[in-house]
Structure formats: structure tokens, C-alpha cells
């Protein structure tokens, strides 16, 4: 009887953690929704991480200012930093229609930023752009890039939502 109790107790003990539950897809919000994944530092220099992280955070901040756009918080998207990702899985896990990802390359004289908007349901690229600047005033360059991306994405997200709504069954 003691062995049976020990087995029952080990299986039903409060210290035994519940088995991990599979992640379920979150319901998509009505309007446009986006997750900005951490921009990848392609320079290979750890001292450049602050700039790629700053690009990501500034984009999240500025996209959050757009009306009717649901933007995932920085704390949620930075959990994907440095990990290989499947954009469709990220879309399901975070409950977003779109994912913005990109990279930063820097030399002592030049800065290049690549950004891509991806449909999280299909994995298809909807928009991509490359920005090249001389390394003059870094924050001015960052602000110009973010402003250009947010302007383009705002129009692109609105167009995509109109198309989606037009195909929605009444």
C-alpha cells in the first residue's frame, strides 16, 4: 500500500508541474495588427546591438501612434531576438496579421537598414525597402528611416485591410 501511495503522491503532488499546454493561435484583432521583430545586427559587432535594438523600439513606438493599428509590445517581440523564426508561427503566437522584420549593417562611414513587411498568415512579402546613409548624425538618420518606414507601412496596412474587408463575407 505504501508503494501505491508513493506513486499516487508523486503523480498528484502539488509540486509536480502541469504538462506544458500547446500554444493556441490568438484571435486576430479587427483592424490591422503588426509585430515588429528585433532588427538583426548584421555588422557582427556586439557594440552595434544598441542601434538595431533602438531601430526596433523606435519603430514600435511610432507605429503605436497610428490610429486603429494594433502593435505588439516590445517585451513580447524581443523574446524572438536571435532565434530562427517562422513568421506564420509568430503571427499565430502573437495574434497579428503582419510582421515587420529587418536588419542593420554599419561600417565606420555607411549605414544600411533593410525592412520587410510580411503577411503573417501566408508568409508572403508585401513590401521591402533598403535605406543607405552616410554615418553623419546617427539619431537623425535613425529618425529619417523610421519616419519613412512608418509612412509607407501606414498606407500599406490601410490598403491591405481594405482589401481584406472587401473579401469578407457579409
Secondary structure, DSSP 4 states (H G I P E B T S, - for coil): -HHHHHHHHHHH-TTSPPPPPPPPPPPPPSS-EEEEPPPEETT--GGGHHHHHHHHHHHHHHHHTSTT-EE--HHHHGGGTTS---HHHHHHHHT-SEEEEEEEEE-SSEEEEEEEEEETTT--EEEEEEEEEESS-HHHHHHHHHHHHHHHHHHHHHHHHHHHHHTS--
